[in-house]
Amino acid sequence: MENLIAIDGMALPVPDAITVTIMDLDGESERNSLGQLIRDRVATKRKVEVEYKKLDGPTMRTVLEKVEPVFFALAYPDPYTGGRRTITAYCGDRSVPIKYIRNGQIYWNVKLSMTER
């Protein structure tokens, strides 16, 4: 499956895993005297977590450079719509452990957490 994930129109390598979280953002929510929740849902946003395993150095750098801007256009497969969706997102945490070293070449794992603006 090509073009599963694209940032600013550029396809990234096919990830090993994609997790889409659909999040409700609440304003002020509280419980009334009957214990019922009075909820002020202000928005529904997406968080897209992408995981790569065994990326070489140049590919790792390309992926990290694409998520470096404060905001970017993220295209991904959306489970709610069943199709491709594009959102304006930012990248929070970037976990990048070394997977292994072979013949002096470092191979990296990376997990990116991208959240809708």
TANOR-V810835 format. One record per residue. N is the residue number from 0. RES is the residue in one small letter. BURIAL is I if it has 24 or more other ideal C-beta (glycine too) atoms within 12 Angstrom, else O. Layout:
# TANOR-V810835
N|RES|BURIAL, N|RES|BURIAL
This chain:
# TANOR-V810835
0|m|O, 1|e|O, 2|n|O, 3|l|I, 4|i|I, 5|a|I, 6|i|I, 7|d|O, 8|g|O, 9|m|O, 10|a|O, 11|l|I, 12|p|I, 13|v|O, 14|p|I, 15|d|O, 16|a|O, 17|i|I, 18|t|O, 19|v|I, 20|t|O, 21|i|O, 22|m|O, 23|d|O, 24|l|O, 25|d|O, 26|g|O, 27|e|O, 28|s|O, 29|e|O, 30|r|O, 31|n|O, 32|s|O, 33|l|O, 34|g|O, 35|q|O, 36|l|O, 37|i|O, 38|r|O, 39|d|O, 40|r|O, 41|v|O, 42|a|O, 43|t|O, 44|k|I, 45|r|I, 46|k|I, 47|v|I, 48|e|I, 49|v|I, 50|e|I, 51|y|I, 52|k|O, 53|k|O, 54|l|I, 55|d|I, 56|g|O, 57|p|O, 58|t|O, 59|m|I, 60|r|O, 61|t|O, 62|v|I, 63|l|I, 64|e|O, 65|k|I, 66|v|I, 67|e|O, 68|p|O, 69|v|O, 70|f|O, 71|f|I, 72|a|O, 73|l|I, 74|a|I, 75|y|I, 76|p|I, 77|d|I, 78|p|O, 79|y|O, 80|t|O, 81|g|O, 82|g|O, 83|r|O, 84|r|I, 85|t|O, 86|i|I, 87|t|O, 88|a|I, 89|y|I, 90|c|I, 91|g|O, 92|d|O, 93|r|I, 94|s|O, 95|v|O, 96|p|O, 97|i|O, 98|k|O, 99|y|O, 100|i|O, 101|r|O, 102|n|O, 103|g|O, 104|q|O, 105|i|O, 106|y|O, 107|w|I, 108|n|I, 109|v|I, 110|k|I, 111|l|I, 112|s|I, 113|m|I, 114|t|I, 115|e|I, 116|r|O
